[in-house]
Amino acid sequence: MIFGNYYKHLTRYSSSVGFYKLAIKNTLLIISIQIIFYLLGFYSYTFKFWLLLCFLSSSFTIALRVLVRDLITIFNISPRNNVSKIAIYGTGQNEVLLSQQILLTGSHNIVAFIDENPELENRDINGIKVKSLKQISNLDFDQLLVSTLSINSNQWLNILKQIKIIKPRIRILKIPSINSIEDGKDKIDFLKPISLEDLLFRKIVPPKENLLGPGIKDKVALVTGAAGSIGKELSLQILSLNPSKLVVVDFSEPNLFELKNILIKNNFQNKKIYCELGSTSDYKFMQNIFTKHNPDILFHASAYKHVTLLEENQIEAIKNNIKSTLNVCKLAYKFNTNKLILISSDKAVRPTSIMGVTKRISELIVSSYAQKCKNSIDKEKLVFSMVRFGNVLGSSGSVVPIFQKQIEDGGPVTVTDPSVTRYFMTLSEAASLVIQSSVLAKGEGEVFLLDMGKPMQIKKLAEQMILLNGLKIKNEENLDGDIEIVYRGLGSGEKLYEELLIDGKSQKTDHPLIFKAIEKSLDFDDLKGKLDNLFIHLKNNDNKKMIEILCEIIPEWLRE
């Protein structure tokens, strides 16, 4: 018993695997005793005796553990006054495993499983009843635990609405996935609030390891606009991939200072980090950076992006977005930077705003330099490429923080139009896509994009955020609600929906969810001539002339 470690296992966590091991240990023990008896000359015991002894000893030890385990479980099913009362939505593997863990630890009172399958209604799982949504009004619980992997966003929003009507103040927590538990990232009872990332219309795109490291390791990486939402996440991910040096550029002193502290805190491998304060639209400033650091790879994330604000500040939009891109392309070409990746936007596709136009012209600048490199013998190995994606959840100025502030202020939440849709992705996903695309880029002026699934209705996003904040939607059907949604109409330059491709054609890449397209480009000299004229009018603050040239470069610009 001592040598077999029979009593080192916790009985409350006994499982069928443990019972099998126990039976094997008993069998080996009986065989060992039989051999000893044989060597000592004790022949009075028959084979049937040893077989019966093995069976009885295994049955007794296993039965005793099952009894103790079940007594603990029965005790934990019994209601206790000092722990939270919970319900678990769903009856899948994640949910059942969680219930077993909770019953064994006694951390919560499980009131019921909730499932919409009529065949499961009023059945038992681990001694707990399965109820439908219609039955929860009679249940007394404080928290609802849910696995977002088992339901899609449309389905979950409807479920959330029903639950909030019946139980308006209920707290909803997320069950970790089996994969995250197996990878050691989470424990089965590690519960977190439902986040907006969990309610995307698709699964988060996992990165391919062979597309992350090769483009960054032992390289000098330069990130412009590094203190912005995407630039910050991009810088952090690059730092984790072992560059020889990381150079970050931004014109905002407080944001760059904050980024510096974050990078120092996460610099586990003591890489060289340089924080350069200044504007990418200043050619001499950027030239000094290239001279000082001579980057191998450049990620250009520096750009103004707020559509309505840029409509009111068109000169600054042109100066920052277009001139910055031309500056970094000129310098990357001059200093033989191996790769330049532009972070673009879905608003560049058939643009309706000055922001979209400046991003589209930035794309044309990058693709024209790609063509110039292909036609030059000594520059043909240089790669100019771009990544285009939709809105990033939680980035500065996105609808998410705006909606959250409106909810905290008591509402109303303002939405442009009930039919407005947008593509969404997470910050980490966006940065990972950019890095992986830099490895896939071959110097053809490619535009890379992500299969982002279905676009999300902004109206539904607003509804989700209100419900996730533990509040009810106020409308004609529910006048006692907490937060109203008000529609203000589309602003200048805003679209009902966004697109990712100009000509609708794309090709597969080595990543199953990253696609590339080779879109039309302009002749380098022709584009340069038009941009030279644009910057002359920019210097003279001649807004009318600038708009004329923009329309000439982007004839598909859908102006109001």
C-alpha positions as CSV (number, residue, x, y, z in Angstrom):
1,M,0.0,0.0,0.0
2,I,2.8,2.4,0.9
3,F,5.0,1.6,-2.2
4,G,2.0,1.8,-4.5
5,N,1.2,5.4,-3.4
6,Y,-2.4,4.3,-2.8
7,Y,-3.2,7.2,-0.5
8,K,-1.4,10.0,-2.2
9,H,-4.3,10.7,-4.6
10,L,-7.1,13.1,-3.7
11,T,-10.3,11.1,-3.4
12,R,-12.6,14.0,-4.5
13,Y,-10.7,14.1,-7.9
14,S,-10.9,10.4,-8.5
15,S,-11.8,9.4,-12.1
16,S,-12.2,6.3,-14.2
17,V,-8.5,6.6,-15.3
18,G,-7.5,6.6,-11.6
19,F,-9.6,3.6,-10.9
20,Y,-8.0,1.6,-13.8
21,K,-4.6,2.5,-12.4
22,L,-5.7,1.4,-9.0
23,A,-6.9,-2.0,-10.3
24,I,-3.5,-2.5,-12.2
25,K,-1.6,-1.7,-9.0
26,N,-3.7,-4.2,-7.0
27,T,-3.1,-6.9,-9.7
28,L,0.6,-6.3,-9.6
29,L,0.6,-6.4,-5.8
30,I,-1.3,-9.7,-5.7
31,I,1.1,-11.2,-8.3
32,S,4.1,-10.0,-6.2
33,I,2.6,-11.7,-3.0
34,Q,1.9,-14.9,-5.0
35,I,5.6,-15.0,-6.1
36,I,6.8,-14.4,-2.6
37,F,4.5,-17.2,-1.2
38,Y,5.8,-19.5,-4.0
39,L,9.4,-18.8,-3.1
40,L,8.7,-19.4,0.6
41,G,7.1,-22.8,-0.2
42,F,3.5,-21.9,0.6
43,Y,1.5,-24.0,-1.9
44,S,-1.9,-24.2,-0.1
45,Y,-3.5,-21.3,-2.1
46,T,-5.1,-22.0,-5.5
47,F,-5.1,-19.8,-8.6
48,K,-8.9,-19.1,-8.0
49,F,-8.1,-17.8,-4.5
50,W,-5.5,-15.3,-5.9
51,L,-8.0,-14.3,-8.7
52,L,-10.8,-13.8,-6.2
53,L,-8.5,-11.8,-3.8
54,C,-7.4,-9.5,-6.7
55,F,-11.1,-8.9,-7.7
56,L,-12.3,-8.2,-4.1
57,S,-9.4,-6.0,-3.1
58,S,-9.8,-3.8,-6.3
59,S,-13.6,-3.7,-6.0
60,F,-13.4,-2.7,-2.3
61,T,-10.7,0.1,-2.8
62,I,-12.5,1.5,-5.9
63,A,-16.0,1.3,-4.3
64,L,-14.7,3.1,-1.2
65,R,-13.3,6.0,-3.3
66,V,-16.4,6.2,-5.4
67,L,-18.5,6.4,-2.2
68,V,-16.4,9.2,-0.7
69,R,-16.2,11.1,-3.9
70,D,-20.0,10.9,-4.4
71,L,-20.7,11.9,-0.8
72,I,-18.5,15.0,-1.4
73,T,-20.4,15.8,-4.7
74,I,-23.8,15.3,-3.0
75,F,-22.7,17.6,-0.2
76,N,-21.6,20.3,-2.8
77,I,-24.9,20.0,-4.7
78,S,-26.7,20.9,-1.5
79,P,-27.3,24.7,-1.3
80,R,-24.9,26.7,0.8
81,N,-25.5,30.3,2.0
82,N,-21.9,31.6,1.6
83,V,-21.3,31.0,-2.1
84,S,-22.7,32.3,-5.4
85,K,-25.6,30.7,-7.1
86,I,-24.9,30.0,-10.7
87,A,-26.5,28.5,-13.9
88,I,-24.5,27.1,-16.8
89,Y,-25.6,27.7,-20.3
90,G,-25.1,24.7,-22.6
91,T,-24.5,21.0,-22.0
92,G,-21.3,20.5,-24.1
93,Q,-17.9,19.2,-23.0
94,N,-16.7,22.5,-21.6
95,E,-19.9,23.0,-19.6
96,V,-20.0,19.5,-18.1
97,L,-16.3,19.6,-17.2
98,L,-16.9,22.9,-15.5
99,S,-19.8,21.6,-13.5
100,Q,-17.7,18.6,-12.3
101,Q,-14.9,21.0,-11.2
102,I,-17.3,23.2,-9.3
103,L,-19.0,20.2,-7.6
104,L,-15.7,18.9,-6.5
105,T,-14.4,22.2,-5.1
106,G,-17.7,23.4,-3.8
107,S,-16.9,26.9,-5.0
108,H,-20.5,27.7,-6.2
109,N,-24.0,26.5,-5.9
110,I,-25.1,25.1,-9.4
111,V,-28.8,25.8,-9.7
112,A,-29.3,24.4,-13.3
113,F,-28.0,23.8,-16.8
114,I,-29.7,25.9,-19.4
115,D,-30.2,24.4,-22.8
116,E,-32.7,25.0,-25.7
117,N,-32.7,21.4,-26.8
118,P,-36.2,20.2,-25.9
119,E,-35.0,16.6,-25.6
120,L,-32.7,17.6,-22.7
121,E,-35.3,19.5,-20.7
122,N,-35.7,18.4,-17.1
123,R,-33.0,15.7,-17.4
124,D,-30.1,15.4,-15.0
125,I,-26.4,16.0,-15.5
126,N,-24.2,15.3,-12.5
127,G,-27.4,15.5,-10.4
128,I,-28.3,18.9,-11.8
129,K,-31.5,19.6,-13.7
130,V,-31.4,20.9,-17.3
131,K,-33.8,23.8,-17.9
132,S,-34.9,25.9,-20.9
133,L,-34.7,29.7,-21.1
134,K,-38.4,29.9,-20.5
135,Q,-38.0,28.2,-17.1
136,I,-35.3,30.5,-15.7
137,S,-37.7,33.0,-14.3
138,N,-38.4,30.5,-11.5
139,L,-34.7,29.9,-10.8
140,D,-32.7,31.8,-8.2
141,F,-29.1,32.4,-9.4
142,D,-26.7,35.4,-9.5
143,Q,-24.4,34.4,-12.4
144,L,-24.7,32.7,-15.8
145,L,-21.6,30.9,-17.1
146,V,-21.4,30.5,-20.9
147,S,-18.9,29.1,-23.5
148,T,-18.9,31.6,-26.4
149,L,-17.4,28.9,-28.6
150,S,-20.6,27.0,-28.7
151,I,-22.8,29.8,-30.0
152,N,-22.5,32.4,-32.8
153,S,-23.0,36.1,-32.3
154,N,-26.5,36.3,-33.8
155,Q,-27.7,33.5,-31.6
156,W,-26.0,34.8,-28.5
157,L,-27.4,38.3,-28.9
158,N,-31.0,36.9,-29.0
159,I,-30.2,34.7,-25.9
160,L,-28.7,37.7,-24.1
161,K,-31.8,39.8,-24.8
162,Q,-34.1,37.1,-23.4
163,I,-32.0,36.5,-20.3
164,K,-31.7,40.2,-19.6
165,I,-35.5,40.7,-19.8
166,I,-36.1,37.9,-17.3
167,K,-33.0,38.5,-15.2
168,P,-31.9,42.1,-15.9
169,R,-29.1,42.3,-13.3
170,I,-27.6,38.9,-13.9
171,R,-23.8,38.7,-14.2
172,I,-22.5,36.7,-17.3
173,L,-19.1,35.1,-17.2
174,K,-17.1,33.1,-19.9
175,I,-16.0,29.5,-19.6
176,P,-12.5,29.0,-21.1
177,S,-12.1,26.7,-24.1
178,I,-10.8,23.2,-23.9
179,N,-7.8,24.2,-26.1
180,S,-6.8,27.0,-23.8
181,I,-7.0,24.6,-20.8
182,E,-4.9,22.0,-22.6
183,D,-2.3,24.7,-23.6
184,G,-2.1,25.7,-19.9
185,K,-3.3,29.3,-20.6
186,D,-6.5,28.9,-18.5
187,K,-8.0,26.6,-15.8
188,I,-11.5,25.2,-16.2
189,D,-12.8,27.3,-13.4
190,F,-11.0,30.5,-14.5
191,L,-14.0,32.7,-15.4
192,K,-13.9,36.1,-17.1
193,P,-16.5,38.6,-18.2
194,I,-17.8,38.2,-21.8
195,S,-15.9,40.6,-24.0
196,L,-16.7,42.1,-27.4
197,E,-13.9,40.0,-28.9
198,D,-15.9,36.9,-27.9
199,L,-18.9,38.1,-29.9
200,L,-17.3,38.5,-33.3
201,F,-19.0,36.8,-36.2
202,R,-16.1,34.5,-36.7
203,K,-13.3,32.7,-34.7
204,I,-10.1,34.6,-34.0
205,V,-7.6,33.8,-36.7
206,P,-4.6,31.9,-35.2
207,P,-1.2,32.9,-36.4
208,K,1.1,30.5,-38.2
209,E,4.4,30.2,-36.3
210,N,6.5,29.9,-39.5
211,L,5.1,33.3,-40.7
212,L,5.9,35.2,-37.4
213,G,9.6,34.8,-36.6
214,P,11.5,34.8,-39.9
215,G,10.7,38.4,-40.9
216,I,11.7,39.9,-37.6
217,K,14.4,37.8,-35.9
218,D,17.8,39.6,-35.8
219,K,16.4,42.4,-38.0
220,V,16.3,46.1,-37.3
221,A,12.6,46.9,-37.2
222,L,11.1,50.4,-37.6
223,V,7.5,51.2,-36.7
224,T,6.0,54.6,-37.5
225,G,2.8,55.7,-35.7
226,A,4.0,53.3,-33.0
227,A,2.1,55.0,-30.1
228,G,-1.3,54.5,-31.7
229,S,-3.5,51.5,-31.0
230,I,-2.3,49.3,-33.8
231,G,1.3,50.6,-33.7
232,K,1.6,49.8,-30.0
233,E,0.4,46.3,-30.4
234,L,2.6,45.8,-33.5
235,S,5.6,47.1,-31.5
236,L,5.0,44.7,-28.6
237,Q,4.6,41.7,-30.9
238,I,7.7,42.6,-32.9
239,L,9.7,42.9,-29.6
240,S,8.6,39.4,-28.7
241,L,10.1,38.0,-32.0
242,N,13.7,38.9,-31.2
243,P,14.6,41.8,-33.5
244,S,18.2,43.0,-33.2
245,K,16.8,46.5,-32.6
246,L,13.4,48.1,-32.4
247,V,12.9,51.7,-33.4
248,V,9.5,53.3,-32.7
249,V,8.5,56.7,-34.1
250,D,5.5,58.9,-33.0
251,F,4.8,62.7,-32.8
252,S,2.8,62.4,-29.5
253,E,5.1,62.9,-26.6
254,P,2.8,61.5,-23.8
255,N,1.8,58.5,-25.9
256,L,5.4,57.8,-26.9
257,F,6.4,58.0,-23.2
258,E,3.7,55.6,-22.3
259,L,4.8,53.2,-25.1
260,K,8.4,53.4,-24.0
261,N,7.5,52.3,-20.5
262,I,5.4,49.4,-21.8
263,L,8.2,48.2,-24.1
264,I,10.8,48.4,-21.3
265,K,8.5,46.4,-19.1
266,N,8.1,43.7,-21.8
267,N,11.7,43.7,-23.0
268,F,12.5,40.3,-21.5
269,Q,15.4,39.6,-23.8
270,N,17.0,43.0,-23.3
271,K,16.8,44.1,-27.0
272,K,17.8,47.6,-28.0
273,I,14.8,50.0,-28.1
274,Y,14.9,53.5,-29.5
275,C,12.0,55.9,-29.2
276,E,12.1,58.7,-31.7
277,L,9.8,61.8,-31.2
278,G,8.8,63.6,-34.3
279,S,6.5,63.6,-37.4
280,T,6.9,61.2,-40.3
281,S,5.7,64.1,-42.6
282,D,9.1,65.8,-41.8
283,Y,11.5,64.4,-44.4
284,K,14.7,65.6,-42.7
285,F,13.6,64.1,-39.4
286,M,12.9,60.7,-41.0
287,Q,16.1,60.9,-43.0
288,N,18.1,61.2,-39.8
289,I,16.3,58.1,-38.4
290,F,17.2,56.1,-41.5
291,T,20.8,57.3,-41.3
292,K,21.1,56.5,-37.6
293,H,19.3,53.1,-37.6
294,N,19.3,51.8,-41.2
295,P,16.2,49.6,-40.8
296,D,15.8,46.2,-42.4
297,I,12.0,46.2,-42.2
298,L,9.5,49.2,-41.8
299,F,5.9,49.0,-40.7
300,H,4.2,52.3,-41.6
301,A,1.2,52.8,-39.3
302,S,1.5,56.5,-39.1
303,A,-1.8,58.1,-40.3
304,Y,-4.8,60.2,-39.2
305,K,-7.9,58.0,-39.3
306,H,-11.0,59.7,-38.0
307,V,-13.3,60.2,-40.9
308,T,-15.5,63.0,-39.8
309,L,-12.7,65.0,-38.2
310,L,-10.5,64.8,-41.3
311,E,-13.4,66.1,-43.4
312,E,-13.0,69.3,-41.4
313,N,-9.2,69.2,-41.5
314,Q,-8.4,68.2,-45.1
315,I,-5.1,69.9,-45.4
316,E,-3.7,68.1,-42.3
317,A,-5.1,64.8,-43.6
318,I,-3.2,65.2,-46.9
319,K,0.0,66.5,-45.2
320,N,0.1,63.7,-42.7
321,N,-1.2,60.7,-44.5
322,I,0.1,61.2,-48.1
323,K,3.3,63.1,-47.4
324,S,4.3,60.7,-44.6
325,T,3.9,57.7,-46.9
326,L,5.9,59.3,-49.7
327,N,8.7,60.2,-47.3
328,V,9.1,56.7,-45.9
329,C,8.9,55.1,-49.4
330,K,11.6,57.5,-50.7
331,L,13.9,56.8,-47.8
332,A,13.2,53.0,-47.9
333,Y,14.2,53.0,-51.5
334,K,17.2,55.2,-50.9
335,F,18.5,53.2,-47.9
336,N,17.7,49.8,-49.4
337,T,15.3,48.8,-46.7
338,N,14.5,45.2,-47.3
339,K,10.7,45.5,-46.7
340,L,8.2,48.3,-46.3
341,I,4.7,47.3,-45.2
342,L,1.9,49.9,-45.3
343,I,-1.0,49.5,-42.8
344,S,-4.0,50.5,-44.9
345,S,-7.8,50.5,-44.4
346,D,-10.9,49.2,-46.0
347,K,-12.0,52.9,-46.4
348,A,-9.4,53.1,-49.2
349,V,-11.7,50.9,-51.4
350,R,-14.0,53.2,-53.5
351,P,-13.5,56.0,-51.0
352,T,-16.2,58.5,-50.0
353,S,-14.1,60.4,-47.5
354,I,-10.8,62.4,-47.5
355,M,-9.5,59.8,-45.1
356,G,-10.2,57.0,-47.6
357,V,-8.7,59.0,-50.5
358,T,-5.5,59.7,-48.6
359,K,-5.2,56.0,-47.7
360,R,-5.9,55.0,-51.3
361,I,-3.2,57.4,-52.6
362,S,-0.8,55.9,-50.0
363,E,-1.5,52.5,-51.4
364,L,-0.8,53.8,-54.9
365,I,2.5,55.3,-53.7
366,V,3.6,52.0,-52.3
367,S,2.6,50.0,-55.4
368,S,4.3,52.5,-57.7
369,Y,7.5,52.0,-55.7
370,A,7.1,48.3,-55.9
371,Q,6.9,48.6,-59.7
372,K,9.9,50.9,-59.7
373,C,11.9,48.3,-57.8
374,K,11.0,45.6,-60.2
375,N,12.3,47.7,-63.1
376,S,15.5,48.5,-61.4
377,I,18.4,46.0,-61.4
378,D,20.0,47.1,-58.1
379,K,16.6,47.5,-56.3
380,E,14.7,44.5,-57.5
381,K,15.0,42.7,-54.1
382,L,13.3,45.5,-52.2
383,V,9.7,44.7,-51.1
384,F,7.0,47.3,-51.0
385,S,3.6,45.9,-49.9
386,M,0.5,46.7,-47.8
387,V,-2.1,45.2,-45.5
388,R,-5.7,46.3,-45.7
389,F,-8.3,45.5,-43.0
390,G,-11.4,46.8,-41.3
391,N,-12.1,48.3,-37.9
392,V,-10.1,47.3,-34.9
393,L,-12.1,46.6,-31.7
394,G,-11.1,48.9,-28.9
395,S,-8.7,51.1,-30.9
396,S,-8.7,54.8,-30.1
397,G,-11.5,56.6,-31.7
398,S,-13.4,53.4,-32.7
399,V,-17.1,53.0,-31.9
400,V,-16.4,50.7,-28.9
401,P,-14.8,53.3,-26.6
402,I,-17.3,55.9,-27.8
403,F,-20.3,53.7,-27.1
404,Q,-18.8,52.7,-23.7
405,K,-18.4,56.3,-22.7
406,Q,-22.0,57.1,-23.8
407,I,-23.3,54.1,-21.7
408,E,-21.3,55.2,-18.7
409,D,-22.8,58.7,-19.0
410,G,-26.3,57.2,-19.0
411,G,-26.9,57.3,-22.8
412,P,-28.2,57.6,-25.3
413,V,-25.9,55.6,-27.6
414,T,-25.7,57.3,-31.0
415,V,-25.6,55.1,-34.2
416,T,-25.4,56.6,-37.6
417,D,-27.9,54.3,-39.3
418,P,-29.7,51.0,-38.4
419,S,-28.3,49.4,-41.6
420,V,-24.6,50.4,-41.1
421,T,-22.2,47.4,-41.0
422,R,-18.5,47.2,-40.5
423,Y,-15.8,44.5,-40.5
424,F,-14.1,44.0,-37.2
425,M,-10.9,42.4,-35.9
426,T,-9.0,42.4,-32.6
427,L,-5.8,44.5,-32.0
428,S,-3.6,41.4,-31.5
429,E,-5.1,39.8,-34.7
430,A,-4.5,43.0,-36.7
431,A,-0.8,43.2,-35.6
432,S,-0.3,39.5,-36.2
433,L,-1.7,39.7,-39.7
434,V,0.6,42.6,-40.5
435,I,3.7,40.7,-39.4
436,Q,2.7,37.5,-41.2
437,S,2.0,39.4,-44.3
438,S,5.5,40.9,-44.3
439,V,6.8,37.3,-44.7
440,L,4.4,36.5,-47.4
441,A,5.2,39.7,-49.4
442,K,7.3,39.1,-52.4
443,G,7.7,42.6,-53.9
444,E,4.8,42.7,-56.3
445,G,3.0,45.6,-54.6
446,E,0.5,43.1,-53.2
447,V,-2.3,44.1,-50.9
448,F,-3.0,41.5,-48.2
449,L,-6.3,41.1,-46.5
450,L,-8.0,38.9,-44.0
451,D,-11.0,36.7,-44.4
452,M,-12.9,38.6,-41.7
453,G,-16.2,36.7,-42.1
454,K,-19.4,38.6,-42.1
455,P,-19.6,42.3,-41.3
456,M,-21.2,43.2,-38.0
457,Q,-24.2,45.5,-37.7
458,I,-23.2,48.6,-35.6
459,K,-26.8,48.6,-34.2
460,K,-26.2,45.0,-32.8
461,L,-22.8,46.0,-31.5
462,A,-24.5,48.8,-29.5
463,E,-27.1,46.4,-28.2
464,Q,-24.5,43.9,-27.1
465,M,-22.5,46.6,-25.2
466,I,-25.6,47.8,-23.4
467,L,-26.4,44.3,-22.3
468,L,-22.9,43.4,-21.4
469,N,-22.8,46.4,-19.1
470,G,-25.7,44.8,-17.2
471,L,-28.3,47.2,-18.5
472,K,-31.5,47.0,-20.5
473,I,-32.2,48.6,-23.9
474,K,-34.8,51.3,-23.8
475,N,-37.2,51.3,-26.8
476,E,-40.9,51.3,-27.6
477,E,-41.2,47.7,-26.5
478,N,-39.4,48.4,-23.2
479,L,-40.0,51.9,-21.9
480,D,-38.5,51.0,-18.6
481,G,-35.1,50.2,-20.1
482,D,-31.9,52.0,-19.1
483,I,-30.1,53.1,-22.3
484,E,-31.7,54.3,-25.6
485,I,-30.2,53.9,-29.0
486,V,-30.6,57.1,-31.2
487,Y,-29.9,57.2,-35.0
488,R,-28.2,60.5,-36.1
489,G,-27.8,59.7,-39.8
490,L,-24.6,59.2,-41.9
491,G,-22.0,61.9,-41.5
492,S,-19.9,63.5,-44.2
493,G,-17.8,60.8,-45.9
494,E,-19.3,57.9,-44.0
495,K,-20.5,54.7,-45.7
496,L,-23.3,52.3,-45.0
497,Y,-20.9,49.4,-45.5
498,E,-17.2,48.8,-46.2
499,E,-15.4,46.6,-48.7
500,L,-11.9,45.0,-48.7
501,L,-11.3,44.6,-52.4
502,I,-11.4,47.0,-55.3
503,D,-11.9,44.6,-58.2
504,G,-13.3,41.7,-56.2
505,K,-10.5,39.3,-57.1
506,S,-8.0,37.7,-54.6
507,Q,-5.6,34.8,-54.4
508,K,-4.9,32.3,-51.6
509,T,-1.6,32.4,-49.6
510,D,0.2,30.0,-47.3
511,H,-2.1,31.2,-44.5
512,P,-5.6,29.8,-45.0
513,L,-7.3,33.0,-43.9
514,I,-4.9,35.6,-45.5
515,F,-5.5,36.5,-49.1
516,K,-3.6,38.8,-51.5
517,A,-4.6,40.8,-54.5
518,I,-2.6,42.6,-57.2
519,E,-4.6,45.8,-57.9
520,K,-4.0,48.4,-60.5
521,S,-1.2,50.8,-59.9
522,L,-0.2,54.1,-61.5
523,D,3.0,54.9,-63.4
524,F,5.6,56.1,-61.0
525,D,6.6,59.3,-62.9
526,D,3.0,60.2,-63.6
527,L,2.0,59.8,-59.9
528,K,5.1,61.7,-58.8
529,G,4.3,64.6,-61.0
530,K,0.8,64.9,-59.7
531,L,2.0,64.6,-56.1
532,D,4.6,67.3,-56.7
533,N,1.7,69.6,-57.8
534,L,-0.4,68.5,-54.8
535,F,2.4,69.5,-52.4
536,I,2.8,72.9,-54.0
537,H,-0.9,73.6,-53.4
538,L,-0.5,72.1,-49.9
539,K,2.2,74.6,-49.2
540,N,0.0,77.4,-50.4
541,N,-3.0,76.1,-48.4
542,D,-5.0,76.0,-51.6
543,N,-7.7,73.5,-50.7
544,K,-9.7,73.8,-53.9
545,K,-6.7,72.9,-56.1
546,M,-5.7,70.1,-53.9
547,I,-9.1,68.5,-54.1
548,E,-9.0,68.8,-57.9
549,I,-5.7,66.9,-58.0
550,L,-7.0,64.3,-55.6
551,C,-10.0,63.7,-57.9
552,E,-7.6,63.4,-60.8
553,I,-5.6,60.7,-59.0
554,I,-8.7,58.9,-57.6
555,P,-11.4,59.4,-60.2
556,E,-13.6,56.8,-58.4
557,W,-13.8,59.1,-55.3
558,L,-17.5,59.2,-54.4
559,R,-17.8,62.8,-53.2
560,E,-21.1,64.1,-51.8
